[in-house]
């Protein structure tokens, strides 16, 4: 690779590299007790649990907005998670029409287990990089995240 890298060459390089990394991560997750790769839940369900873990309690419209899905889709997903005993509905004391969604103990345990499995994989993947390289990578990823957040 030369010092100059056009956006076209960059995108082609990522297109060929990312699937390899994804396959590696998938294999590594299968070796862990990760609920997502074990088929215990779907990716949208996991993302919902992770969202609730970060925010503690959310209304259905907030879940739908954060996941970029319709309100009926979010409602269906939450209904399945309630059935799995991963989340619970909490009704507002002053207005029973207002419903908050929060994690149950089972939901918290699933998120903790999944994050530990992912942490091990990240440490394995990035362990051979220097501190400086990891800081550069993190800075770039955070910048991409911020750029995407601004586009919402």
C-alpha positions as CSV (number, residue, x, y, z in Angstrom):
1,X,0.0,0.0,0.0
2,X,1.4,3.4,-0.9
3,X,1.3,6.4,1.4
4,X,-1.6,8.0,-0.4
5,X,-4.9,6.1,-0.1
6,X,-7.9,7.3,-2.0
7,X,-11.3,6.8,-0.5
8,X,-12.1,4.3,-3.2
9,X,-9.0,2.2,-2.4
10,X,-9.7,2.6,1.3
11,X,-13.3,1.3,0.9
12,X,-12.1,-1.7,-1.2
13,X,-9.5,-2.6,1.4
14,X,-12.2,-2.4,4.2
15,X,-14.6,-4.5,2.1
16,X,-12.0,-7.3,1.9
17,X,-10.8,-6.9,5.5
18,X,-14.0,-6.6,7.5
19,X,-15.5,-10.0,6.6
20,X,-12.4,-11.7,7.8
21,X,-12.6,-9.9,11.1
22,X,-16.3,-10.6,11.4
23,X,-15.7,-14.3,10.8
24,X,-13.0,-14.3,13.4
25,X,-15.1,-12.5,16.0
26,X,-18.0,-14.9,15.2
27,X,-15.9,-17.9,15.8
28,X,-14.4,-16.4,19.0
29,X,-17.9,-15.6,20.3
30,X,-19.1,-19.1,19.6
31,X,-16.4,-20.3,21.9
32,X,-17.7,-18.1,24.6
33,X,-21.0,-18.3,26.5
34,X,-22.4,-15.4,24.5
35,X,-26.2,-15.4,24.4
36,X,-26.4,-13.8,21.0
37,X,-24.3,-16.4,19.2
38,X,-25.9,-19.2,21.1
39,X,-29.2,-18.3,19.5
40,X,-30.8,-17.3,22.8
41,X,-31.8,-13.9,21.4
42,X,-31.7,-11.8,18.2
43,X,-29.4,-8.9,17.5
44,X,-32.2,-6.3,17.8
45,X,-33.2,-7.9,21.2
46,X,-29.6,-7.7,22.3
47,X,-29.3,-4.1,21.2
48,X,-32.5,-3.3,23.1
49,X,-31.0,-4.8,26.3
50,X,-27.8,-2.9,25.8
51,X,-29.7,0.3,25.3
52,X,-31.6,-0.3,28.5
53,X,-28.4,-1.1,30.3
54,X,-27.0,2.2,29.3
55,X,-30.2,4.2,30.1
56,X,-31.7,2.2,32.9
57,X,-35.4,3.0,32.0
58,X,-36.9,4.1,28.7
59,X,-40.2,4.7,27.2
60,X,-41.2,2.7,24.1
61,X,-40.9,5.7,21.8
62,X,-37.3,6.2,23.0
63,X,-36.4,2.6,22.3
64,X,-37.9,2.8,18.8
65,X,-36.1,6.0,18.1
66,X,-32.7,4.8,19.3
67,X,-33.0,1.6,17.3
68,X,-34.4,3.3,14.2
69,X,-37.4,1.0,14.1
70,X,-41.1,1.7,14.1
71,X,-43.1,1.9,17.4
72,X,-45.0,-1.4,16.6
73,X,-41.7,-3.1,15.9
74,X,-40.2,-1.9,19.2
75,X,-43.4,-2.9,21.0
76,X,-43.2,-6.5,19.6
77,X,-39.6,-6.8,20.5
78,X,-40.1,-5.6,24.0
79,X,-43.1,-8.0,24.3
80,X,-40.8,-10.9,23.4
81,X,-38.2,-9.7,25.9
82,X,-40.9,-9.5,28.6
83,X,-41.9,-13.0,27.7
84,X,-38.2,-14.1,28.1
85,X,-38.1,-12.3,31.5
86,X,-35.3,-10.0,30.3
87,X,-37.2,-6.7,30.7
88,X,-40.2,-5.5,32.6
89,X,-42.8,-2.8,32.1
90,X,-43.1,-0.2,34.8
91,X,-46.3,1.9,34.8
92,X,-46.2,5.6,35.8
93,X,-47.8,6.2,39.2
94,X,-49.7,9.3,38.0
95,X,-50.6,8.1,34.5
96,X,-51.0,4.4,33.7
97,X,-50.9,5.1,30.0
98,X,-47.2,6.0,30.5
99,X,-45.1,2.8,30.4
100,X,-41.4,2.6,31.1
101,X,-39.2,-0.4,30.2
102,X,-36.3,-1.5,32.3
103,X,-34.0,-4.6,32.6
104,X,-34.8,-7.4,35.0
105,X,-32.0,-9.2,36.9
106,X,-32.0,-11.9,34.1
107,X,-31.5,-9.1,31.5
108,X,-28.7,-7.6,33.4
109,X,-27.0,-11.0,33.8
110,X,-27.2,-11.6,30.0
111,X,-25.7,-8.2,29.2
112,X,-22.9,-8.7,31.7
113,X,-22.1,-12.1,30.3
114,X,-22.2,-10.8,26.7
115,X,-20.0,-7.8,27.5
116,X,-17.4,-10.1,29.2
117,X,-17.3,-12.4,26.2
118,X,-16.8,-9.4,23.9
119,X,-14.2,-7.8,26.2
120,X,-12.1,-11.0,26.0
121,X,-12.2,-11.0,22.2
122,X,-11.3,-7.4,22.0
123,X,-8.3,-7.9,24.3
124,X,-7.2,-10.9,22.2
125,X,-7.6,-8.9,18.9
126,X,-5.9,-5.8,20.1
127,X,-3.4,-7.2,22.6
128,X,-0.5,-7.2,20.1
129,X,-1.0,-3.5,19.2
130,X,1.0,-0.9,21.0
131,X,-0.7,1.5,23.4
132,X,-0.2,4.3,20.8
133,X,-1.9,2.2,18.1
134,X,-4.8,1.3,20.3
135,X,-5.3,5.0,21.1
136,X,-5.2,6.0,17.4
137,X,-7.7,3.2,16.6
138,X,-10.0,4.3,19.4
139,X,-9.8,7.9,18.4
140,X,-10.7,7.1,14.8
141,X,-13.6,4.8,15.9
142,X,-15.0,7.5,18.2
143,X,-14.7,10.1,15.4
144,X,-16.7,7.8,13.1
145,X,-19.3,7.3,15.9
146,X,-19.6,11.0,16.3
147,X,-20.0,11.6,12.6
148,X,-22.7,9.0,12.4
149,X,-24.4,10.5,15.5
150,X,-24.5,13.9,13.8
151,X,-26.2,12.5,10.7
152,X,-29.1,11.0,12.6
